[in-house]
Amino acid sequence: MTPVTRQEVLGLYRKIFRIAKKWQSASGQIEETIKEKEYIKNEAKTLFKKNKNVMDPKLIKQCIDECEARIEIGLHYNIPYPRPIHLPPMGLAHKQGRTLRHQEKLRKISKPIYLKSHDEVS
């Protein structure tokens, strides 16, 4: 890892923790805000630790791009969690029986395109 890349990664790490410190949930409830702040911190720690031994410049760039995308989307929508996409209305409603397998399939294919690390961690 080059010194410039290292500084960029450390800058992103610090940026995430500054965002977590100032984070306010969309609902405005204190419990929800605390829960979301903890999620942001834990997700960042887990992903950065998982990727600390990555040495390939292309993979490092891909991780940086993913991190920046997650930051921007989280700030834009005020939701720290990855957003499912391409789901029909009520596609994740709680049902039982055969439809449960269908819902699991919907959850798998609804993973955001920008998000490559979510399956391995969450």
C-alpha positions in Angstrom: 0.0 0.0 0.0 1.4 3.4 -1.0 1.6 6.2 1.6 -1.0 8.1 -0.3 -3.4 5.2 -0.3 -2.8 4.6 3.4 -3.6 8.2 4.2 -6.8 8.0 2.1 -7.9 4.8 3.9 -7.2 6.3 7.3 -9.0 9.4 6.3 -12.1 7.4 5.4 -11.9 5.5 8.7 -11.7 8.8 10.7 -14.6 10.3 8.5 -16.8 7.3 9.4 -16.2 7.8 13.1 -16.9 11.5 12.9 -20.2 10.7 11.1 -21.1 8.2 13.7 -20.4 10.7 16.5 -22.7 13.3 14.9 -25.3 10.8 13.6 -29.0 11.4 14.3 -31.6 8.8 13.4 -34.4 9.7 11.0 -37.0 8.9 13.7 -35.2 11.2 16.2 -35.6 8.7 19.0 -32.6 8.4 21.4 -32.6 4.6 21.5 -32.7 4.4 17.7 -29.9 6.9 17.4 -27.6 5.0 19.8 -28.4 1.8 18.0 -27.5 3.3 14.6 -24.3 4.9 15.9 -23.2 1.5 17.3 -24.0 -0.2 14.0 -21.9 2.4 12.0 -18.9 1.9 14.4 -19.1 -1.9 14.4 -19.6 -2.2 10.7 -16.6 0.1 10.0 -14.3 -1.8 12.5 -15.3 -5.2 11.1 -14.8 -4.2 7.4 -11.6 -2.4 8.0 -10.1 -5.2 10.0 -11.3 -7.7 7.4 -9.6 -5.8 4.6 -6.4 -4.7 6.4 -4.2 -7.3 4.7 -5.4 -6.5 1.1 -2.4 -5.6 -0.9 -3.7 -5.6 -4.5 -4.1 -1.9 -5.6 -7.3 -2.7 -7.6 -9.0 -4.4 -4.6 -7.9 -1.5 -2.4 -9.5 1.0 -4.9 -12.6 -1.1 -5.0 -12.9 -1.1 -1.2 -12.3 2.6 -1.1 -15.0 3.2 -3.7 -17.5 1.0 -1.8 -16.7 2.9 1.4 -17.3 6.2 -0.2 -20.6 5.0 -1.8 -21.9 3.7 1.5 -21.0 7.0 3.2 -22.8 9.1 0.5 -25.8 6.9 0.3 -26.1 6.6 4.1 -25.9 10.4 4.5 -28.3 11.0 1.6 -31.0 8.7 2.8 -30.2 9.1 6.5 -30.1 5.3 6.9 -26.8 3.7 8.0 -27.9 0.2 6.8 -27.5 -1.1 3.3 -30.7 -0.4 1.3 -32.4 -3.3 -0.5 -33.1 -2.5 -4.1 -35.4 -3.9 -6.8 -38.0 -5.4 -4.4 -41.7 -5.4 -5.3 -44.0 -3.7 -2.8 -44.6 -5.9 0.3 -41.9 -8.3 -1.0 -40.4 -8.8 2.4 -43.7 -9.1 4.4 -43.7 -11.8 7.1 -45.3 -14.9 5.8 -45.0 -18.6 6.5 -44.6 -21.8 4.5 -43.5 -21.9 0.9 -43.3 -18.1 0.6 -40.6 -17.9 3.2 -38.1 -19.5 0.7 -39.2 -17.0 -1.9 -38.6 -14.1 0.5 -35.1 -15.4 1.3 -34.4 -15.4 -2.4 -35.7 -11.8 -2.7 -33.4 -10.7 0.1 -30.4 -12.3 -1.6 -31.0 -10.7 -5.0 -31.9 -7.4 -3.5 -28.3 -6.7 -2.3 -27.2 -3.3 -3.5 -24.8 -3.4 -6.4 -22.3 -1.1 -4.8 -22.1 -3.4 -1.8 -19.6 -6.3 -2.1 -18.6 -6.8 1.5 -22.1 -7.1 3.1 -22.5 -10.9 2.6 -19.3 -11.8 4.2 -19.8 -9.6 7.3 -23.5 -9.2 8.1 
